[in-house]
Amino acid sequence: MHNLFNLNPKISTALAVLVGYALLDDLDTYEQNVLGNWLMLVSQLIITNAASQQLVERNMTTEESNIFNINSKEIKSKYNPLFYEKENIKKYFNDMNSNDREKIFNELQKRISNIEKMLNDLHKNSNF
């Protein structure tokens, strides 16, 4: 995807035309209409998000501002801490002693076994 942003605009436009024409042959008009509307919806979502982010960034003047950058690591880590806080999580598990890890591992194995048993029971009781 990164290469798409570094293309000459004329080449990028030509590629879009070629992809569009390539899709026409395999789709009937109803399918073309659905695909076209779906692609426009995806495009509108991307454009709306980008416009909102540009406004937020333009309005940021100081760190004391009430507006925050939704692309900052600090904000993203609140919504997806496992992805953005990998190092802290690794440190936490490395600092744990082996007894704690063993207890956690055994508890996870027990819970997985219980889930497998429940799934097997469901499968036995169903008509599949």
C-alpha positions in Angstrom: 0.0 0.0 0.0 2.9 2.4 0.8 4.0 2.2 -2.8 0.6 3.5 -3.9 1.3 6.8 -2.2 4.6 7.2 -3.9 3.3 6.7 -7.5 3.1 9.5 -10.1 -0.6 10.7 -10.0 -1.1 9.9 -13.7 0.2 6.4 -13.2 -2.0 5.9 -10.1 -5.1 7.2 -12.1 -4.3 4.9 -15.0 -4.0 1.9 -12.7 -7.4 2.7 -11.2 -8.9 2.9 -14.7 -7.3 -0.5 -15.6 -8.6 -2.1 -12.4 -12.1 -0.7 -13.0 -12.2 -2.0 -16.6 -10.9 -5.4 -15.5 -13.7 -5.7 -13.0 -16.4 -4.8 -15.6 -16.1 -8.0 -17.6 -16.8 -10.4 -14.8 -19.7 -8.5 -13.2 -23.3 -7.9 -14.3 -24.8 -4.4 -13.9 -26.3 -5.2 -10.5 -23.0 -6.5 -9.1 -21.1 -3.5 -10.6 -23.6 -1.2 -8.9 -23.1 -2.9 -5.5 -19.3 -3.0 -5.8 -19.2 0.6 -6.9 -21.3 1.7 -4.0 -19.3 -0.4 -1.5 -16.0 1.1 -2.8 -17.5 4.6 -2.5 -18.6 3.9 1.1 -15.1 2.8 2.0 -13.7 5.9 0.3 -16.1 8.2 2.1 -15.1 6.6 5.4 -11.4 7.2 4.7 -11.9 10.8 3.5 -14.1 11.6 6.5 -11.6 10.2 9.0 -8.7 12.1 7.3 -10.6 15.4 7.2 -11.5 15.0 10.9 -7.9 14.3 11.8 -6.7 17.2 9.8 -9.1 19.5 11.7 -7.9 18.2 15.0 -4.3 18.6 14.1 -4.9 22.2 12.8 -6.7 23.1 16.0 -3.8 21.8 18.2 -1.8 24.8 19.3 -0.4 23.8 22.7 -0.1 20.7 24.8 -2.6 22.3 27.2 -5.2 22.2 24.5 -8.4 20.2 25.2 -8.0 18.6 21.8 -5.8 15.5 21.5 -4.1 13.8 18.6 -6.0 10.5 17.9 -2.9 9.1 16.2 -0.7 9.6 19.2 0.7 6.5 20.9 -0.7 7.7 24.2 -4.3 7.7 22.9 -4.0 4.6 20.8 -2.6 2.6 23.7 -5.8 3.3 25.7 -7.9 1.6 23.0 -5.5 -1.2 22.1 -3.1 -1.6 24.9 -1.9 -5.1 23.9 -0.5 -3.7 20.6 0.9 -0.4 21.8 2.2 -1.6 25.2 4.1 -4.7 24.1 7.3 -3.7 25.8 5.6 -3.1 29.2 3.7 -6.4 28.9 7.0 -8.3 28.0 8.7 -6.7 31.0 5.8 -7.6 33.3 6.0 -11.3 32.3 9.8 -11.4 32.4 9.7 -10.0 35.9 7.2 -12.6 37.1 8.9 -15.6 38.8 8.5 -19.0 37.3 6.0 -20.1 40.0 3.6 -17.4 38.9 4.0 -18.3 35.3 3.4 -21.9 36.0 0.2 -21.1 38.0 -1.1 -18.9 35.1 -0.2 -21.6 32.5 -2.0 -24.3 34.5 -5.1 -22.1 35.0 -5.2 -21.3 31.3 -4.9 -25.0 30.4 -7.7 -25.8 32.8 -10.0 -23.2 31.3 -9.2 -24.3 27.8 -10.0 -27.9 28.7 -13.3 -26.7 30.2 -14.1 -24.8 27.0 -13.2 -27.9 24.9 -15.5 -30.1 27.1 -18.3 -27.6 26.7 -17.9 -27.6 22.9 -17.8 -31.4 22.8 -21.0 -31.5 24.9 -22.7 -29.0 22.6 -21.6 -31.0 19.6 -23.0 -34.3 21.1 -26.3 -32.7 22.0 -26.8 -31.0 18.6 -28.2 -32.6 15.5 -25.1 -32.0 13.4 
